[in-house]
C-alpha cells in the first residue's frame, strides 16, 4: 500500500513532486466536456502557477466569503496551443476558452514503498474557471487568470430571484440551490454544509437588490463564512469552528518545520464592546474591561431588534478575548485546510546543554554519541507550547514549494 502525502512529508527530507494541470473545455453549445484532459507537461512553464492561497477575512469577526486568490497561469504556447479559440492551433479551437474549467493537482511521488514502482499520490489544490478577460499573449506563452467557483455568485442579481424563505439557513439553501450554481458545485440543505453561526429566523429579503455575492457577504457578517470546499466541491455556509480533533502536529521532533514568525498577542483583533449601527442595541463583555475596544456593524436583512441583539451577543463570544496568532513556514504541504486544528511547539530559551546562546558546545572530538557531539543550537524568541491548539486561518503555497500558515490560538 502506497504511503499518504502526510506520511511522505513527515518521514522524508527529500520529496519528489509534480504538478499536473487539467482542462475541461466549454463547448460552443454551453455544455462542458464530460471529462478532464491533461495539459501537456511540455506546456507547463516553470512556475506556471505563482501562488495558491486561501484565507479567512483578516479579523476575528469580519466573516463572509473565504478569500481564494485568483490563480495566475503562465502556459507555454510557442505555437499558440493555449491561445484563444480564434487561433487554429489552439486546443480551444471549436470550444470557448472563457469559463472553461481548470483543475490543478499536486502529487508527491512515493518511491519508498516499492522503489521499482514509484506511485503518485495526488491532491486537488484548485478548481475554477478560466477568465479570458484577463488573458495576455507574450512571446512564447499565454498568461491567464483562473477564478474560484464562488465567483459565479457575482453573476446573479437578487432581483432575479423569487425567495420565500426567511430563516437564515433555509434562505441560504433556497438562494444557492439553482442550476446556475449547481452546474459547478454541489449544494445541500444538510446542516453539515449550511449551518450559520446565528440562524436568524426573520430575514427581510426586500433589503437586498445587489448580487447574490453581496447579499451572502452581508448575511454572514460576524457569525459565518461561506466557500467551496476543495475536498468535496460542495458549498459551505457555517460558523468558524476548528475541526473536532487535531489534524496535524508540528512539534520539535519533527524536522519539517522551517520558521515561526510574526507572533502577536491578538489584542488588535479583540472587540469588547459591540454596537449595532444607528440603534441603541449593544453587547458588552462582562465584567467590563478597563480598556474598551469598540466595534460597530449591521446586517441589512436583520431588522428585528431581538435578533439584532442575539447576533451581537453571538459575535461578542468570538471576539471578547484576545487570541494570539503567528505565521508558520513549512515545506510544501498541500493537504492542510482552513479551520484545521493543529499543534505547534517552539522553544524560546537556550537548551540546558548549550554552553552559550546560539553557540557551539565543544565536546570530546573522539565521541561517537549524537547526544554529546558538537551541535549548533539556534535561539528562538517565540515560545509556543505543545499543550495549546491552533486554528488555521490562512494558507499560502508559493512557487518555491513553501507553505506559510497563519495560526490563531483556540481559547478553551
Secondary structure, DSSP 8 states (H G I E B T S, - for coil): ----HHHHHHH-SS--EEEEEEEEEEETTS-B-SS-EE--GGGEEEEEE-EEEEE--SSSS--EE-EE--EEEEEE-TTSTTS-TTSTTSTTTTEEEEEEEEEEEEEEEE-SS-TTS-EEEEEEEEEEEEEEEEEEE-SSEEEEEEEEGGGGGGGSBGGG------SHHHHHHHHH-SHHHHTTSB---STTTEE-SS--S-B-GGG--SBHHHHHHHHHTTT-EEEEETTTTEEEEE-----SSEEEEE-TT-TTEEEEEEEE-SGGG---EEEETTSS-EEE-SS--SS--EEEE--TTB--HHHHHHHHHHHHHHHSS---EEEEEEE--TT--TT-EEEE-B--S--TT-SSTTS-----TT---TTTS-------S--B-TT--EEEEEEEEETTSEEEEEEEE---
